[in-house]
Amino acid sequence: GESVGLHLPTLSVQEGDNSIINCAYSNSASDYFIWYKQESGKGPQFIIDIRSNMDKRQGQRVTVLLNKTVKHLSLQIAATQPGDSAVYFCAENIWGAQKLVFGQGTRLTINP
Amino acid sequence: EAGVTQFPSHSVIEKGQTVTLRCDPISGHDNLYWYRRVMGKEIKFLLHFVKESKQDESGMPNNRFLAERTGGTYSTLKVQPAELEDSGVYFCASSQDPRLAGGQETQYFGPGTRLLVL
C-alpha cells in the first residue's frame, strides 16, 4: 500500500505486505530528515533518519528514501506486522535551527 | 537509561485557570525542546533550551506561555490563563550536544501531557 501524505492521512495494508508512507517537505534548506512512529498514548518514537547527502538509508525492516529534487521523503516498511500500526510522522530539520518541523502524519492500520 | 518523562500525563482545567507542565529530560542531555499538537494539526515547535538558556522561543504562541529551566535540568511550561485553544498534547524532547553526536542530534520524545481546557 502507498499513501500520499497530506492528501491521504490513513493507510491500510494487509499483514505481511510492504507499506510505503510518503511525505513532501517544505524547505529546500532542510538537511536532516527523521521518521517518527507514534502509538496511541505515547510520544513520537524515533525510527530512522537520513542526511541530505544521502538518498537512501536502511534499518531493520525500514528504508528511508530521500529525493531532494522534488523535496520528497518516503518510509518503506517491509513485511508489516500488527505492531506497526501507528501514526507516522516525517520531520525536517534545518542545520543551525535544531527545531523539528513535522508533517501532518499518516495513520497506518494493519489488517489481519 | 530512563527516557524523557513528563508530568502530569493528563490535565483537565477550566478556562482562565493556570496549569504547569513538567519535563525531565534524559540525563546528560543539554538540549530540551517543547512541542505541542493541537487537535487535527501537526506537531509544532514551541521552544528550545540549551541548558538553562532559551535558544529559540519562536514557536511560543503568546505571552500566556512561560517556560523555565532553572539549573538546566528539568523544565516547566506554565499556561496562565489557559484558553480553550490551548487544548492539545504537549510534548517534551531532549537531545545531547550535536558536537558529541557527530553533528546531528536525535531528539527523544516524552509521552506527552494531554491538556484539555473546558
Chai-1 contact restraints between the chains, C-beta under 6 A:
chainA,res_idxA,chainB,res_idxB,connection_type,confidence,min_distance_angstrom,max_distance_angstrom,comment,restraint_id
A,Y32,B,Q104,contact,1.0,0.0,6.0,A-B,restraint_1
A,K42,B,P111,contact,1.0,0.0,6.0,A-B,restraint_2
A,G43,B,F91,contact,1.0,0.0,6.0,A-B,restraint_3
A,G43,B,F109,contact,1.0,0.0,6.0,A-B,restraint_4
A,G43,B,G110,contact,1.0,0.0,6.0,A-B,restraint_5
A,G43,B,P111,contact,1.0,0.0,6.0,A-B,restraint_6
A,G43,B,G112,contact,1.0,0.0,6.0,A-B,restraint_7
A,P44,B,F109,contact,1.0,0.0,6.0,A-B,restraint_8
A,F46,B,T106,contact,1.0,0.0,6.0,A-B,restraint_9
A,K99,B,F45,contact,1.0,0.0,6.0,A-B,restraint_10
A,K99,B,H48,contact,1.0,0.0,6.0,A-B,restraint_11
A,F102,B,E42,contact,1.0,0.0,6.0,A-B,restraint_12
A,F102,B,I43,contact,1.0,0.0,6.0,A-B,restraint_13
A,Q104,B,E42,contact,1.0,0.0,6.0,A-B,restraint_14
